[in-house]
Amino acid sequence: MMNKLIILTKALLKETSIFDFYDMQSRRKSIIRLFTVLALLTFFIVFIYNIVSTTLDVLNSIGQKEILLGMGLSISCIFMFTYGLFFTTSVFFYSKDIEYLLPFPISALKIIVSKFFVVLLYGYLTESIIAIPLISVFGLKESSGVIFWLYSILIMLVLPIVPIVASCIIVFCIMRFSPLAKNKDLFKITGGLMAIALGFGIQIAIRAIIEYNPQILMKFFNENYNIIKIMNPTADFAAKSLIYADNFQGIINILLFIGLSMIVILLFGFIGNRLYFKSIIGFTESFSKSVQISQNAYGGKLNKKHKIFTLISREFKTLIRTPDYLINCIVPNLLYPLMIPVIFFTNIISELVVYLKLNIYTEYFVLFGFCVVLFQSGSNSTAATSISRDGKDIFVLKYMPIKYKTYLHTKLATSMITGSITLLIVLIIFFIFDIPLATLGLFMIPSVMAIVFSSQLGVILDLYSPKVNWDNEWQAVRKNINPIICTMVCSLLAGLTGYVLFNIHLSANNYCILLTTVFGFLNIILYNVICLSENKIIELIE
Amino acid sequence: MIKLVNVNKSYGNVKAVNDISIELKSGQIFGFLGPNGAGKTTTIKMMTGLLKPDSGTILINNKDMKKNSIEAKKEFGYVPDSSGMFLRLTGTEYLNLVADIYDVPSNERNKAVDELSEKFDIKNVLGNRIQSYSHGMRQKLAIIGSVLHEPNIWILDEPLTGLDPKASFALKELMKQYAYNGKVVFFSTHILEVAEKICDSVIVINKGKILYNGEICHMNKSLSEDNSLEKMFLELTNDE
């Protein structure tokens, strides 16, 4: 029984993992991916560690430090539950393995449990971001003993069970009873928009935490602790077992914590066994309406166009019609103009408009406007998933008489167009606010260079390390490390450029000339790299 | 005309195609036969530019696939063995894209699509996205797309897989018509009865080597007399 379960879990994990250390060819890429993930994780852990450490000092001074542990573990559970909704959908419903697994003589329960283990592993990853720094700060600052650390390990292992089970049961119910689940595309778009809204909310929360006022935070903790405690009963037991680790109350709480989690697991086995397979049957591929074409239906439809236009039009049709691409590549560009002022500069924007109308601080508008555009276009996934998105369709494009350079040009054009959406919206907004055209021009010229730069960089990254062997479009964008690397490089470059040029104090005209020249030069280099690398395509899908 | 001269291809230490040389002349249907893993698909992929040969020359109507690949690719139409292609496009959009890439004039593409979609019975679904098509319907669409530019050479990899009897018949008729019009039809298949019925010549490949290249009637003479193609095929490949 256990042996089969382990084999199945290992196989499913290999399918969903972005790491593959068994295959020699993938090993190098997997190591780079692993280090990138670890670097990001470390960054978040250090970030949270500092926040927790400061908050603990504040709470300690008023004798309410215990509340932090309970609240922190509860927030960690809410995170795991929220991300669990997406992992559950992906592992239980989007992966194609279920079609291959069903005919095997494996019990339904084994499939459910092995898939649950895969989601649980992702749960540990989410848990580590908050729970590791939280428990570490507490343990180190309070100089806790061996029992505390022993309980901590047990809590880290068991804590994700309840939130993950909750997310699984909710997703199973939606898939089983909601009409939305019958249309995979609509479901993906709705889920994607919810994820963006969630991301947006988290960003605002992070901003609030960064600028937090200890009094407000305390008030929030006190007012909401009981509600959150009821929502996450195991987190409360876990927190108490750590707080009272040195006495009998600790043992009682840790036993209650483990016992309750085990009951929840049994409940999951019972409910999952009844819901999962019924819900998976209803979860079909998206369907399009069967339209009968009349005798003259081709009139106006099959018209000759230039092949570049046709290929770009194919790119956009695919981007818009594929929910995963729409959500990850197009929608963020439309939301950025809304998100940037809300997240970063709510007050600054209104002041900026006044200054720009008076031609004051134009130079900083040009410089930092460029930096924001470079960061934003760098985080646009369209360029860094250009080749990956095509998957096995590259095969078709390889035997057709299309120059590889033409193919790459269409990729660049598509990336630049999507990357320009935000800039265009921002320019229109500033134009409506009567910002002088000359100022907008000075901002626009280097910004276009930034978009060209990030688009070329993204295409190069994806050309050298594409993820074309996927069986689900989600993998091409979400399991692809290239957009993360592109975002990191562009953010770093934007930060460096902003810092260095701010300190040398130039006029708006000179900032515009300097940025345009430097990035124009970089763009020429990157374009030549693309042209020299066109034959990389022949190596794909060999 | 297709000409392969001393073409080789290896995957690691495994020699998939071993120094093969073949010449396919116009006006004939060629069947490409061989057991699984014999090197058929590798050969076809090299002929269509999907794979680079390690050595050797491939000429498509005297155009070198290595030196002048775009011009060489314009000469043939290709039906691949897998039917996954631009699944988010509709059938009409896919055919329009193919026609644009091959520079087919509007009136010609409309006429061809009208005629072929009728013949293969997919006219009523051309407005639907390809992702909603069955395997057979996708195969029919790939077949129509491959001949929109009326290529001189038609290369098909296992084209009958997934086709219904009516479409199989239509495809075989179209292949015959193509050869009759002086073009080259080259297709791989496992269905020996089909090869026997419609091929003018067959090429048998096993373990990357060409075992036989010629007309079926001559194959009879070189092997056991009066045998079916199936028996001759088994005799050839078992000797290896």
Contacts between the chains, C-beta under 8 A, distances in Angstrom:
chain1	res1	chain2	res2	distance
A	285	B	131	6.7
A	285	B	132	7.8
A	286	B	131	7.1
A	286	B	132	8.0
A	287	B	132	5.6
A	288	B	90	7.9
A	288	B	128	4.9
A	288	B	129	4.6
A	288	B	131	7.7
A	288	B	132	5.1
A	289	B	128	7.4
A	290	B	124	7.4
A	290	B	125	6.5
A	290	B	128	5.9
A	290	B	132	7.9
A	291	B	127	4.3
A	291	B	128	6.8
A	292	B	124	5.0
A	293	B	92	7.8
A	293	B	123	6.0
A	293	B	124	6.2
A	293	B	126	5.6
A	293	B	127	5.3
A	297	B	126	7.6
A	297	B	127	7.2
A	298	B	92	7.2
A	298	B	110	4.9
A	298	B	113	6.0
A	298	B	114	6.2
A	299	B	110	7.5
A	301	B	92	5.3
A	301	B	96	6.9
A	302	B	92	6.8
A	302	B	95	6.8
A	302	B	96	5.1
A	302	B	99	6.6
A	302	B	106	6.5
A	302	B	109	5.0
A	302	B	110	5.0
A	302	B	113	6.0
A	303	B	96	7.5
A	303	B	106	5.2
A	304	B	99	7.2
A	304	B	100	6.4
A	304	B	103	7.7
A	304	B	104	7.3
A	304	B	105	6.2
A	304	B	106	4.7
A	304	B	109	7.4
A	305	B	96	8.0
A	305	B	100	5.4
A	306	B	100	7.4
A	307	B	100	5.1
A	307	B	101	5.2
A	307	B	103	7.7
A	310	B	96	7.3
A	310	B	97	5.3
A	310	B	100	4.0
A	310	B	101	7.1
A	311	B	97	7.6
A	311	B	101	8.0
A	314	B	86	6.9
A	314	B	89	6.6
A	314	B	93	7.6
A	314	B	97	5.8
A	317	B	88	6.4
A	317	B	89	6.1
A	317	B	93	6.8
A	318	B	86	7.4
A	318	B	88	4.9
A	318	B	89	7.5
A	321	B	88	4.3
A	321	B	129	7.4
A	322	B	88	5.6
A	392	B	82	7.2
A	392	B	84	5.5
A	393	B	84	7.6
A	393	B	85	6.2
A	393	B	86	5.7
A	395	B	50	6.7
A	395	B	80	6.8
A	395	B	82	7.5
A	396	B	80	7.5
A	396	B	85	5.0
A	396	B	86	6.9
A	398	B	49	6.4
A	398	B	50	5.3
A	399	B	48	4.4
A	399	B	49	5.7
A	399	B	50	5.5
A	399	B	73	6.5
A	399	B	78	5.1
A	399	B	80	7.4
A	400	B	73	6.5
A	400	B	98	7.3
A	400	B	101	5.1
A	400	B	102	7.7
A	401	B	70	4.8
A	401	B	71	7.6
A	401	B	73	3.9
A	401	B	74	4.6
A	401	B	101	6.6
A	401	B	102	6.9
A	402	B	70	7.7
A	402	B	101	6.0
A	403	B	70	6.0
A	538	B	52	6.1
A	541	B	50	7.6
A	542	B	50	7.8
A	542	B	51	5.8
A	542	B	52	7.9
